[in-house]
């Protein structure tokens, strides 16, 4: 869509789309003002006066990609998460909060994120964030994860392939402790990460990148308390190819640090229990908060 500007005794702004011309309300500029160097000043006034309500006008260009982050009391992780996302290029960040009572929203707002609020539940939060996002390419990211360098170009490239329905990263789990992990602990964490490199469906902590058309085609995320990521990934696999990017996203081992054996058992067993019909609410109760 191209913008047309007609200059004469009055300046009229219109928009040309396909074969139709839509004239908006006139913006008056005298011929002398238009050609004596004052046009830039008057143009600035035009921008200020028409920020709200002028049809077809938007000072900020449409973002190339929107990052949607669901949160619930994530003040210890949200700052490092947003720093890793960065502000490179034309990028939008939407934090979808589920009722945080700590400093999560303050951190998010201070770092330029758009904040939407609603009831807790990751599926619902992801959908609210997607509804608030403007871009046609969406990246759904957990708050305790940190994106790798070069992530934006890699995601944009893989989503340019129409055969790709969903893209995700490889996983690298780091201990939540400040101390360096023992060799045995390090080996355990690397073992946990093997699931992100196999043929099984990806989990949400690997971050999900999709085009909006795919997101809408599969109906978004189910509003369930757990396993929303597997349901979404399975639906995406039905309509296209799932691609794993050769970049590692880093996540904190909060749950495995607290009880590594229980965490590993849940990771292996819960998907099977879900397929067998165990209710997501029951699985979520067994899963716990992990914080």
C-alpha positions in Angstrom: 0.0 0.0 0.0 1.5 3.4 -1.0 0.8 6.8 0.4 -0.1 9.6 -2.0 0.3 13.3 -1.0 -1.1 16.1 -3.1 0.4 19.5 -2.6 -1.4 22.7 -3.6 -3.1 25.5 -1.7 -4.2 22.7 0.6 -2.5 19.4 1.3 -4.8 16.4 1.2 -3.6 13.0 2.4 -5.0 9.9 0.8 -4.2 6.2 0.6 -4.1 4.2 -2.6 -4.9 0.5 -2.3 -5.2 -1.6 -5.4 -7.5 0.6 -7.7 -9.3 2.6 -5.1 -8.4 6.0 -3.7 -9.5 6.8 -0.2 -9.4 10.5 0.7 -9.1 11.4 4.3 -9.8 14.7 6.0 -7.8 17.6 4.5 -4.7 18.9 6.2 -4.3 22.6 5.4 -0.9 23.9 4.3 -0.5 27.0 2.3 1.5 27.0 -0.9 4.1 29.4 0.6 4.5 27.2 3.7 4.8 24.1 1.6 7.7 25.4 -0.4 9.6 27.7 1.9 11.2 25.1 4.2 8.5 25.1 6.8 6.9 21.8 5.6 9.0 19.7 7.9 7.7 21.7 10.9 4.1 21.4 9.8 4.6 17.8 9.1 5.8 17.3 12.7 2.6 18.9 13.9 0.6 16.6 11.6 2.2 13.6 13.2 1.4 14.8 16.7 -2.1 15.7 16.0 -3.0 12.6 14.1 -1.4 9.9 16.3 -4.9 9.0 17.6 -7.7 8.1 15.3 -6.3 9.0 11.9 -7.4 6.1 9.6 -4.5 4.1 8.2 -1.9 6.1 10.0 0.7 4.5 12.4 3.8 6.3 13.4 5.6 3.1 14.4 5.9 0.5 11.5 4.4 -2.9 12.0 6.9 -5.1 13.9 8.6 -7.9 12.0 8.2 -10.2 14.9 6.4 -10.4 18.3 7.9 -12.2 21.3 5.1 -13.4 23.7 6.3 -14.3 27.3 3.8 -15.7 29.8 4.7 -14.8 33.4 3.6 -15.5 37.0 5.9 -14.1 39.7 9.1 -14.2 37.5 10.9 -11.2 38.9 14.1 -13.3 39.3 14.2 -14.4 35.7 12.3 -11.8 33.6 15.1 -9.2 33.4 17.7 -11.6 32.0 15.1 -13.1 29.7 14.3 -9.7 28.2 17.9 -8.7 28.0 18.6 -11.8 25.9 15.6 -11.1 23.6 17.2 -7.6 22.9 15.7 -4.8 21.0 17.4 -5.3 17.7 15.4 -4.5 14.6 11.7 -4.0 14.4 10.8 -6.2 17.4 7.8 -6.2 19.7 7.8 -7.8 23.2 4.5 -8.7 24.9 4.5 -10.0 28.5 1.2 -11.8 29.3 0.9 -11.9 33.1 -1.3 -14.3 35.1 -1.5 -12.3 38.3 2.0 -11.7 39.6 2.4 -10.2 43.0 6.1 -9.5 42.9 8.1 -7.1 40.7 7.6 -8.9 37.4 5.4 -6.3 35.8 7.6 -3.4 37.0 10.6 -5.0 35.4 8.8 -5.8 32.2 7.4 -2.2 31.8 10.7 -0.6 32.6 12.3 -2.6 29.7 9.7 -1.5 27.2 7.5 -4.6 27.0 3.8 -4.3 26.4 2.0 -5.9 29.3 -1.4 -7.7 29.2 -3.0 -9.2 32.3 -5.5 -11.9 33.0 -6.1 -15.1 35.0 -3.3 -17.6 35.4 -2.9 -20.6 33.0 -0.1 -20.7 30.4 -2.4 -21.6 27.5 -4.7 -18.7 28.1 -1.8 -16.3 28.8 -0.1 -17.3 25.5 -3.4 -16.7 23.6 -3.9 -13.3 25.2 -0.4 -12.3 24.4 -0.8 -13.4 20.7 -4.1 -11.4 20.5 -2.2 -8.3 21.7 0.8 -8.8 19.4 0.9 -7.1 16.1 3.4 -9.1 14.0 2.7 -11.9 11.6 5.6 -13.9 13.1 5.3 -15.0 16.7 7.8 -16.4 19.1 6.4 -17.9 22.4 9.1 -17.8 25.1 9.2 -19.0 28.7 10.3 -16.4 31.2 13.1 -18.5 32.6 14.7 -19.0 29.2 17.4 -17.0 27.4 17.5 -16.8 23.7 20.9 -17.3 21.9 22.7 -14.7 19.8 21.5 -14.5 16.3 18.1 -16.0 17.1 16.0 -13.3 15.3 17.6 -13.9 11.9 17.5 -17.6 12.3 13.8 -17.6 13.2 12.9 -15.2 10.3 14.8 -17.4 7.9 13.2 -20.7 8.8 9.6 -19.2 9.0 10.1 -17.9 5.4 9.7 -21.5 4.3 6.0 -22.1 3.8 6.5 -25.9 4.5 7.6 -25.0 8.1 4.7 -24.8 10.6 6.7 -24.6 13.8 10.3 -23.8 14.7 12.1 -24.3 18.0 15.6 -24.3 19.5 17.8 -26.9 21.0 17.8 -26.8 24.8 20.7 -26.3 27.2 19.7 -26.6 30.9 21.8 -24.7 33.4 21.8 -25.2 37.2 19.9 -22.5 39.1 22.6 -22.6 41.8 25.3 -19.9 41.8 28.0 -22.6 42.3 29.6 -24.5 39.4 27.9 -27.9 39.0 29.9 -31.1 39.7 30.9 -33.2 36.7 28.2 -35.7 37.6 25.6 -32.9 37.8 26.8 -31.5 34.5 26.4 -34.9 32.9 22.9 -35.2 34.3 21.8 -31.8 32.8 23.2 -32.7 29.4 21.2 -36.0 29.5 18.1 -34.0 30.2 18.8 -31.9 27.1 18.9 -34.9 24.8 15.1 -34.8 24.4 15.4 -31.5 22.5 17.5 -33.1 19.8 15.4 -36.2 19.1 12.4 -36.8 17.0 9.8 -36.4 19.7 7.6 -33.3 19.9 9.3 -30.2 21.3 8.3 -28.7 24.7 7.5 -25.1 25.3 10.8 -24.4 27.0 12.4 -24.8 23.6 10.4 -21.7 22.5 7.9 -22.0 19.7 8.1 -19.8 16.6 5.2 -19.7 14.2 3.6 -17.6 11.5 0.3 -16.1 12.6 -1.6 -17.9 9.9 -0.4 -21.3 11.3 -1.3 -20.2 14.9 -4.8 -19.3 13.8 -5.2 -22.4 11.6 -4.5 -24.7 14.6 -6.7 -22.7 16.9 -4.0 -21.3 19.2 -3.1 -23.0 22.5 -5.6 -25.0 24.4 -6.6 -23.2 27.6 -5.4 -26.1 29.9 -3.1 -25.9 32.9 -0.5 -28.3 31.6 0.5 -29.9 28.3 -0.7 -27.0 26.2 2.7 -27.0 24.5 2.4 -30.7 23.3 -1.1 -30.2 22.1 0.0 -27.1 20.1 3.1 -28.8 18.7 1.0 -31.9 17.6 -1.5 -29.7 15.8 1.3 -27.8 14.0 2.9 -31.1 12.9 -0.4 -32.0 11.2 -0.2 -28.9 9.0 3.5 -28.7 8.3 7.1 -29.5 9.3 8.6 -28.9 12.7 12.1 -27.5 12.4 14.8 -27.5 15.1 17.2 -24.6 14.8 20.9 -25.3 15.4 21.0 -22.8 18.3 20.7 -23.5 22.0 18.2 -21.7 24.2 19.3 -21.7 27.9 16.9 -22.5 30.7 17.3 -22.7 34.5 16.9 -26.1 36.1 14.7 -24.9 38.9 12.6 -28.0 39.0 15.4 -30.5 38.5 17.6 -28.7 41.1 14.8 -29.2 43.7 14.1 -32.9 43.0 16.0 -34.2 40.0 14.7 -37.8 40.0 11.0 -36.7 40.3 11.5 -34.1 37.6 13.0 -36.6 35.2 10.2 -39.1 35.9 7.5 -36.5 35.3 9.2 -35.5 32.0 9.1 -39.0 30.8 5.7 -40.2 32.1 3.4 -37.2 31.9 3.1 -37.1 28.1 2.1 -40.7 28.1 -0.4 -40.2 31.0 -1.9 -37.2 29.1 -2.4 -39.4 25.9 -4.0 -42.0 28.1 -6.6 -39.5 29.2 -5.4 -38.2 32.6 -6.8 -34.7 33.0 -4.4 -31.8 32.6 -5.6 -30.4 35.9 -4.6 -33.6 37.7 -1.2 -33.5 36.0 -0.7 -29.9 36.9 -1.5 -30.7 40.6 1.1 -33.4 40.6 3.6 -31.1 38.7 3.5 -28.3 41.2 4.7 -24.8 40.7 8.5 -25.6 40.4 9.5 -22.2 41.9 
